[in-house]
Amino acid sequence: MTAAAGTTIDAVPSSGPFAGTVMPTVLLTTHELRTGLLPRLCSRCGEPTDDSIRLTVPTPLAQLALAAFLTFCPPLFVALALFLKKRSSVAVPMCRLHGNDWRRRDGLTSITYLLMICGSYLAAWAVGLLTQIDPAVPALAYLFIWMAWIAPATLLWTRTVRITKVTPWDVRLSGVDPAFVEALREDRARDADSARLPWHGDVRADYDDQPD
């Protein structure tokens, strides 16, 4: 289901000038992210801000590796995530209130993943290797714990700014405020730099009309 101008209905902001309206997705070029060519508005609520969060932007190949390791090798997922956080993080404008909320979600997800998923994964290997129990039993127990973790973790991230698609040229952010998207369009209209335009080479891809 899409709104006007090709925006994807995503979430409803609870505050700010667009309270009660839908939250679109937006495509940001890798050039804009790496050079900081983003509006100085909170990407979550649209209010002016000089604060920001550090968002890890993986390459498409790294994203595929993360997706695989997330379930099948949590220790490698953690190692790769930490490496990418140091090498591939970018600043995304976000006010202090929503930035703190974003960091709390990030911290809660990270801590519970380490304790529940990494812990149960290592325990499953230990039980399978060091005991006479059928290895299928700890493996199934691990998958049950993983499924119990992923559902609330996914729900937790539906109410804030997040990456939902990565290509070599651009990144799709979901949960952004309409004011942030409109300011981005205005900035692009004033800037003749073609590297700021999404892969179509014009303004058609400012909004992504594909569902998450």
Secondary structure, DSSP 8 states (H G I E B T S, - for coil): -B-GGG-B-----SSSTTTTS----EEEEHHHHHHT-S-SB-TTT--B-S-EEEEE---HHHHHHHHHHHHH-HHHHHHHHHHHHHHSEEEEE--HHHHHHHHHHHHHHHHHIIIIIIHHHHHHHHHHHHSSS-THHHHHHHHHHHHHHHHHHHHHGGGS-EEEEE-SSEEEEES--HHHHHHHHHHHHH---GGGS-TTSSGGGSS--S--
